[in-house]
Amino acid sequence: MSAAAVTVSLSVVMAPPAAAANGGPCGQGGSSSGSATGSLGKALPWITGSPDGALPQLTGRTKAIEMVTGPGSPNDTINRFNVSGTDLGIMWDNGLAGADHDTLVAFGDTVGKCGSEGDDWRSNVLFRSADTNLADGMRIDSSPLDAPNHSKEIIPGFAIPGEFTTIPTGAVAYNGVQYIRFMSVRSWDTPGNWTTNYSAIAYSTDNGENWSLDPATVRANTEGIGIEDIPAIAPGNKNWQQSAFLTGRGDGYIYEYGTPSGRFGDALLARVHGDQLRNLTAYEYWDGTGWTADAEAAKAVMPAPVSELSVQWNDYLGKYVAMYTDLDGLVIRQADNPQGPWSGTQTIISGLLLPSVYGGFMHPWASGRYLESVVTTWDRYNVIYMRTDLQGLQMAATDQVDRPDPATTGEAQRIGTEYPAGVPEETPAETPADK
């Protein structure tokens, strides 16, 4: 790969440095200080673009279908929920029956209508969708509100000193209860790195409307964080600051993949019976050959660099699929078992075509030939709905060789950008590939 290509692909996992920021989604000045009560520009100093709704037009096996949030989204999240900019979009099946059966979607740091006080920044919000036609996008039906047309912050964290924001990293349902593991960010460090105070579980018994924090689930990563009745800090905690959950196939277990703060760590694996999710002493960890109660003995199941992670079973491939971004772009791996061995990576969105892509999360109801997912880009600071054709992607678990980037082989190209009505085509979201 050329030096230029490496530079472009690095932006997949390394956000622009704070010094380069020239404004957030509402044009805020960049700052490296971070603040839980200030503007999004202070909390997320690297945001350089504005939410313009520009949809990249890609050729190849992965297509951008629509904007899920922000300008240009058919969900009209600005007027319905006061969400003009947000990221992530962690999706999971809520496990409820009948009319209450939804896909729940948890988002990270969120900005509201520009010009409002503090740009109406929230650490996180939640949407619900009962849309079963995955081919044409995802319609949002509702959101927990704290005022008319205003999505509320669902997880405020423990409000300790030095807690800049609380961001969901993984979620799962068990017996009608919703669980989100979130991280408490202490500082934004060098690009692609941050420091956390802790990670913890919040749970909801009313389909995500209200959430409770459980101090017993705290994995402290910083000494003296000032939360009462939490487990003592343990050396292994640093490896479990971000999570991805996977419901076992008939074995009664919930699997949890863990990574350290930032986007450059290994992925480890734990498992626990679903009714013990809030009991850290009940977890077992994969040590490379079997399961152990010793968290420090856990061995990597996927090598660094692993960023925000999503894992689920796919019927079409007959394998587990892991999705995350690395230096090449948005990639997937395949395995016969949750602990692997995991195959090499297959790039499904090249960082050469969508340089600032991060946070790939699969739709829990996507298990056929087409794999629907969502991603975020820093320049738009909004969530994009993607659809990938899996035909021909079968990989043996023992095939550890990463497949070539489709942008370098000519299999995928970016042929332009589709802008919503009323948005000028010269915007911060435009890239050289559009010209």
Secondary structure, 3 states (H helix, E strand, C coil): CCHHHHHHHHCCCCCCCHHHCCCCCCCCCCCCCCCCCCCHHHHCCCCCCCCCCCEEEECCCEEEEEECCCCCCCCCHHHHHCCCECCEEEEEECCCCHHHCCEEEEECCEECCCCCHHHHCECCEEEEECCCCHHHCCCCCECCEEECCEECCCCCCCCCCCCCEEEEEEEEEECCEEEEEEEEEEEECCCCCEEEEEEEEEEECCCCCCCEEEEEEEEECCCCCCCCCCCCCCHHHHHHCEEEEEECCCCCEEEEEEECCCCCEEEEEEEEEHHHCCCHHHCEEECCCCEECCHHHCCCCEEEEECCCEEEEECCCCEEEEEEEECCEEEEEEECCCCCCCCCCEEEEECCCCCCEEEEEECCCCCCCEEEEEEEECCCCEEEEEEEECCCCCCCCCCCCCCCCHHHHCCCCEEEEECCCCCCCCCCCCCHHHC
